[in-house]
Amino acid sequence: MRRRAVLLVLLSVALVAPLSAQRGPRLELQLPTPSRLTAEGPLVQARGVLSDPRMRELLASGFPARLSYRAELWSSERFFDELHRVAEWEVLVRWRGVDQQYEVTQRVGDQVLSLGSFVRIEDAESAVERPLRVPLAAPASRRRFYYQATLTVRTLSVSDLDEVNAWLRGELRPAVSGERNAGTAISRGIRSLTTRLLGGEKREYAARTSTFRPPR
C-alpha cells in the first residue's frame, strides 16, 4: 500500500512538471489551416518573456527591452534543407517616467507602429504577446516545408541609451563615430559602465513547426 502511494506521487510529479515547463517564457508558432497554407504565413507569439523579475526591474528603472524576431520558411530536402524566405521585425518596450507609462512600439523595416502605452507592466506584456501573422506563405509545390522562428530579448542591447530615440525615429544605423564632442563621449562611457554594472539581460527563444506539404 505504501509503495503504491509513492508511485502515485511520482506519477503526479511527472505529469505536473511538463505542464509547468509549458507555462514558462517561450515562443510559439502556429501553422495556418491546411487550406490556407499557400495564402498566409504562420502566427508567431511570445509568451511570458517579460515576466522575469530581473527583466521587470530593469524596465522599471528606465532601461528599455528590445525584442528581435526572425521567422524563416524552409523546405525539407533530402541532404540539405533550403531557406526560402525570411521576415524580421522588432518590438521595443520602455518606461516613460514623465508619463508614468510603459510604451510598446513595433518596427517592421522602416515602419514604426505604436502598440500602446500602459500604466501596468502586465498590460504592456499583453501587448507584446499579441500574435502576429507573418507574411511567409508557402508556395504551391511538391516539396515539404516547415517554419522556424527565433526571438532575442535584450535589455540595453544598443550601444547607449541615445540610440533608443534613433530606433523610434526609424534610424537604422548608429551615429558615425567622431561627430560627438568630448563631453558626450564621457557621458556615453559612464552609461556604458553603468550598463555593465547593472548586467544587461539577453535571452533567446526558438520554435519550429512540423513539416507540411501545401496544396497545389
Secondary structure, DSSP 8 states (H G I E B T S, - for coil): -HHHHHHHHHHHHHHHHHHHHHTSSEEEEE---GGGTTT---EEEEESTT-SHHHHHHHHTT--EEEEEEEEEEEE-SSS-EEEEEEEEEEEEEEETTTTEEEEEEEETTEEEEEEEESSHHHHHHHHT--EE-S----S-SSEEEEEEEEEEEES-SSSTHHHHHHHTT--S---TT-S-HHHHHHHHHHHHHHHHHT--EEEEEEE---B----
